[in-house]
Amino acid sequence: MTLPPRELLMRMFEAAVAAVSPAVCLPPHLPPCPPGRTVVVGAGKAAAAMARAVEERWDGPLEGLVVTRYGHAVPTRRIAVVEAAHPVPDEAGQRAAERMLSLVQGLDRDDMVLCLISGGGSALLSLPSAGVPLADKRAVTAQLLRSGAAIGEINTVRKHLSAIKGGRLAAAAAPARVVTLAISDVPGDDPATIASGPTVPDPSTFADARAVLARYHIEPSAAVARHLADERKETIKPGDPRLANVVTEIVATPQQALEAAAMVAVSHGVMPLVLGDAIEGETREVARVMAGIAHSVQRHRQPLPPPAVLISGGETTVTVRGRGRGGRNAEFALALALALDGRPGVHAIACDTDGIDGTEDNAGALIAPDTLARAAAGGLDARARLADNDSYGLFAALDDLVVTGPTLTNVNDFRAILVE
């Protein structure tokens, strides 16, 4: 190994993010200019950077609007950029969604809608269905985010409370051609789940949405319950003729990011093992499993001998029971440190590729064999901090937060465990 562990892990994370930058991954997928108008719409944490990438490579007329998270905007010339709240929606996202629906209506077959979608778009396109107040949708979203529900389950509910997701944006654009370019942040890269699929047919149902709420013991408001009981207001289903002229391409995936990180490891004499790009589950449980694999590498040289690095992606979940600060990646790092219990020769990084771990200002955190010892020396009870969901506070005190600012892309979690 030719680099100190911390530096190698940071270089791997940086390479993972760079590999899925919109400027790199989007231009090869741009369609030809249509005979008529090109209207750009989009949503997500990478939407503004995607819009800029389109502008830099587009020769013909161009107009449109995208919405991104607060702090994720970049300068554009022809495509308007609006910022809105994430992960709990706000009025700015609602207004942006209304404008997008207006922009795509009245187009004909010579026109094209270029839809730029990335993770976070589901919260940012926050136009509720008729009869559902935004405050009610915000309340359901907040409860789901704290419940431990998987992203697919959360988006099933979001689609069925939306006037624009679940294929409705594409249906509004018919008969124009709709080309969706998406950066995937979801396990399995399912276009219907990325940003709740505003241009993709939705196979899920109102019954599925009701089942998610029941599974996590979430009592909806009267307006939400009434809407979810009305089967006539279903999302756009596969085979709907309004989506006959829709094309969807995934331009960047979590796997691409993991493979880029693996190449960095190889170049520095460390054997990588990609464990998967679609790992889900309760964050603390996933951390314990990963610690067990690291133990096997070090003790039994299985599934590969050290020096090795275990790389994984996906989206774990946190069931919030405490009052502390911390996203799922910092929580993973703290749970991993506790599971490793100071094991020599094991270092790790866990970060969100969008640069923002949950609602905090860090991407994630780093751990080393001395993490718990340094915490104890500083009067920090690591186990109590984990119980209070306060990973941020602990890693901030240790100066082990990874702070990058918004990366302007998003393929979800990145984890790398280096075993010497």
N, C-alpha and C positions, 0 to 999 in steps of 0.2 A: 504494500500500500504506500503510495507516494505522497499522500496529503494527510494532514491531521484530520481526525474523524469529523470534527465540526465543520471544517472547511469543505471536505468532500460531500457531506450531506447537503450543505448549502448549495454547492455547485450542481448537485443532482436536481434539487428543487428548481433552481434557476433554469436549467436545461429543459425540465419538464414543462415549465410555463412558456418558455420561448418557442417550443415546438408547436404549441397550439395558439400562438398569437394570430389574431385575425389578419394582420398584414402578411403573414406567411401562408396560412392555410386557406384563406378565402379566395384570392384572385384566380387560382387554377379552375375554380368551379363556376365562375361567372358565365351566365348565358349570353348569347348574342343579343344585340339591340333589336327590339321588335319594330314593326312598321309604324306603330302608334306610340303612345306615351309609355314611359316607364315610371311607375310610382313605387317608391321604396317605403316600406313600413317595417317595424321590428321592435323587439323588446328583449331585455336581458342585461346582465352585467357587462357583456361584451358588445352590446348593440351599437354604442357610439363608435367604438373602434372598428366595428364591422362596416358601419356607414362610411367612415373615413376611407377604409380600404376600397370600398366600391367607388367612391368619388375619385380616388387616385388612378383607377384603371378604366373608368367608364368614358367612352367617347361621345355618346349621344346625349340627348336631353334627359334630364333627371330631376325629380322632385320627390318630396316625401317627408316622413316623420318617424323617428324612433324614440323609445323611452328607455332610460337606463337608471340605475340606482344613483342616489345622491352621492356626489363625489366621483362618479365614473364617466362624466362627460368629457369629450375632446372637441376641439374646434372642427367645424365642418362648414362647407360653403353653400351647398345646395340642398342638403337634407337637414331638416330641423332636428335638434336634439332636446328632449325634455327629461328632466330628472324627477324621480318619484321615490316613494318609500319602499323599502324591502327589509325584512320579510313580511311585515304586516302592512297591508296596502293603505294608501291615502287618496285624497281628492285629486292630487296632481296626476296620479296614475289613471284615475277614472276619466279625467278630462282628456288625457292623451289617447286613451282607448276610444273615446267618442270621436275624436278627430280622425283617428285611423279608419274607423268604419265609414266616416263621411268621405275620406279620400278615395276609398276603393269602390265606392258605389257609383254607378253610371258609366262604368268603363265598357268597352266592347272587345271583340275578339282580336283586334289588332293591337290592343294594349297589354301591358304586362305589369303584374304586381310582383316586386322582388321583396320577399319577406325574410328579414334577418333575425334569427331566433337564437337565443342562448339561455343558459341557466339563470334563474331569477325572473324570467319573463312572466311567470304565472302570477307572482305578487304584483308586478309592475303594471300588467294589463288588468286593472282592477275595476272594470265596468261590471257591476252586478246585474243579474237578470232583473227584468221588470218585477216590481213588487218586493224586492229584497233590498233593504237599506244598506248602504256601505258600512255603517256601524255594526250591523249584524254580521256581515261578511268578515269584517275585521275581528270580531269577537270569536267567531268559529275558527278563523285562521290561527289566532293566538293560542287557542286551546289545543288545536292539532299540533302546533309546533312544540308545545310543552309535553305532549302526551306520549311521545316515543313512536308515533306513527311513521311508517316509511314514506318516502317521497311519492311513490306511486299512489299510496292511499290518500295522502294529502291532496294530490292533484286530481284524484277522482272526485273529491268533494268540490274543489275549486272549479273544475269544469262545469259541474252541474249547478253552480251558483253564478255563472258567468254569461254575459251577453256577447262575448267575443271569442272565448276559448272553445275547445272541443269542436274545431272545424268551422265555427261560425264566421270567422274573419274571411276564410276562403269562399264560403257560401255567399257572403255579401259581395264579393268581387266578381262573381260569375256574370257574364261568360268570359271575362278576361283570363289570360293565362296567368297562373300563379306559380312562381318558382320560389321555393323555400330553401334557404341555406342555413343550416343549423350547426351550432357547436354543442355537442352533447355533454351534459353534466349528470346524466342519470344511468344507473346500472342497466345494462342491456342495450343502451342507445336507442330506445324506442321513441320514434318521432312523436307518437301520441302522448308521451309523458313529458318531453322536453317543453318547458314553459306551458304545459297543459295543452299542447297541440292546437294552436289557433287556426292552423290551415290543414289539419290532419283529421280524418274521420275518427270518431271515438267509439270503440266497442263497449265501453263501460256504460252503466245504466244508473238511473235514479236509485234503484234498489241497492246497487253497489255502494253508492254514496251514503245512503241511510245505514247500511251495514257497517261502514267505517266509523261513523259517529257512534253507533251502538257499541262497537268493539272497544272503543276507548272511553266509553261512558261519558260522552259529550252530549249534553242536552241542548238542542238548537232552540233559537228563538221561535216564536209563533210564525213569523214571516218565513223563516228558513224552512221550518217543518212543512208549512203549507206549500211552498214551492217544490220541495223535494217529493211531495206526494202527488204532484200533477204530471202524469206521464206524457201529457200532450206537449210539454216543453222540453223534451229530450234534446240532447246534443245531436250533432250531425253524424249519421251512421255510415259505415262502409257501404259503397254502392250508390250513394246519393249522387244524382246526375249533376248537381251543382259543383261537385269536386272532380268532374271528369277531366278537367284541364289543369290539374294540379300536379306539380313535380316536387319532390322533396329530396334533398341531398344532405348527408351528414359530412361536414367539411373538417371537423376535428373531433377526436374522441379521447376519453381517458386513457385508452390503451396506447395511443400515440405518445402521450406525455410520459407514461411509464417506460416505454421503450427508449425514449430519448434519455431518461435518467439512467437506464441500464447501460447505455453506451458510455456514459461518463464513468460509471463504476468500472467497466472493463478497461477503459483507457488508463485507469489508475491502479490496476492490478487487483481488483476486487471482483469476485464472481457474483453476478446478480441472479436472483430468482424472483420472477414476477409471479406473485401468488394470485393475482386476479385484479381486474379493473372494475368489478361489480360487487364488491364485498359490502354487505349490509348487516344490520343487527345492532343491538345495544352496544354503545361505544365501549363501555367497561368490559363487557364480555369479549368483544373482539380483541381488546388489548390483552386480556388474559390468554387467549388462544395464541396470539402473536408472540407473547413472552414464552409460551411453551415451545413454539417452533424454534425461537432463538436459542433456548436451552438445549434443544436437540442438536442444533448445528454445532454448538460449542462442545457438548459432551460426547455426542455420538457421531459427529461429522455427517449427519443426515438432516435434511435431504441433500445437503452438499457440505463440503468442508469449508472451514474458515480460511482466509478472510472472505466473508460473504456478506451480501446485503439483501434483505428481504423487502421487496417493493410491492406495494398494493395501492389500490384506489377504490372508488365507490362512494357510498354515502352512508355512514353509520348514523345512529339516532341517539339522542339523549332524552331520557325521561327526567324532566327537571323537578327536583324535590326540594332543593335548597334555595338560598337567596343570593348566592355569590355571582361572580362574573366569569364567563368563559364559554367559548364555543366548543363544538364537538372535537376539534382537532387538539386543542389544548387539553381537553378532558381525556382524550385518548392518551396523550403523552404522559399525563399524571398517573392515569390508571396503569399504563405500561411500566412506569418507573416503580410503582408500588408492587406490581407483579414480579418484576425483575429483582427487587429488593437489593439493589446495589451490586448486582452481578458484574464482576470485572469484565472489561472488554466489550461491552454492549452499549452502543450509542444509538440515538434515534431522532428523527424529525417527523413531525406531523403537521401539515399545513393545508389550508384551503387554497386551491390554485387561483381563486379570484383575489387573493390578498387580504380578505376580510373573514375572520373566523367567527361566524355567527353575527353578532352585532357589535363586536369589539373593533379595535383599531389594529389588531395584529393578524397575521396570516395563520399563526399557530405557535408551536414551541419546539425547543430542542431538549433532549435529556442526555445525561451521561451517567457513568457508574456512581459519581459522587453527588447526584442530584438530591437524593434523600438526606444524605449527611449534611450537605450545605443548607438544606431547608431546616433541619433540626438545629443546626448551629445558629441559625437566625431566628429561632423561636417559632418556626412554622410547623404546624402539625399537618403533614401531607394527607394523611387519611381523613382528618376532619375537614380539610379543604375540599377533598373530593366529595365527601358526603354533602357538603354545602354547595356543590357545583361551582367552586371558586378556584378553578385552575388558573385563571388569568391572574388573580392576586398573587398566587404562589410564584408563578414564573416571572411576573413583573419584578417581584422582590429579588429573585435570583438573576435577573438580567438575562433570562433565557427565552424571552418572547422573540418570535421572528416577525419583524415589522418591515413590510415592503410597500405599503400603500396599495391602492387598487392596481391590479395587474392588467385590467381591461380584457381579460379572457376568463373562462370558467369551465373546467372539466372536473370539478369537484375535488374530493380529498386526494392528497398525496401523502403516503407514508413510506418511510424507508428506515429499516432497522439494520444497523451495521454491526456485524459480529466478528470480532478479531480472534 
